[in-house]
């Protein structure tokens, strides 16, 4: 899964991330379309923050180690314990930080946390087939394509097909 990162810091999403987060979202509209719709105002950020405080959902900000700039966001949702020990993975980079390998480093840090202290067995990422950068990210992090789900998630008001990618604890 890769060694420790020196370029990024991964930490839980917190209330004091709001202004940086909303500014990064506003600056990243073209990058995110049509793939994701991150929170774009204080009320939606508060809803995200509340929903990603556990135990079934956790949100993380990815910041650059040198400047502390907000580079991306990652989340584990639908965390299921018991015999399943699994979670869904969501993520997006912010404008100016994409294509530099920062999200890869952040995702590998999250995988170490998920499969280490959290003791998960599986992370599943569902990616729209046309999202070439996102597919490249999961591939380089060791995810394996498991299938195709027609009209799997409703994004921006329409049902979108997705490829299912999974990473298992080793």
Secondary structure by P-SEA (a helix, b strand, c coil): cccccccccccccccccaaaaaaaaaaccccccccccccccaaaaaaaaaaaccccbbbbbbbbcccccccccccccccccccccbbbbbbcccccccccaaaaaaaaaaaaaaaccccccbbbbbbcccaaaaaaaaaaaccccccccccccccccbbbbbbbbbcccc
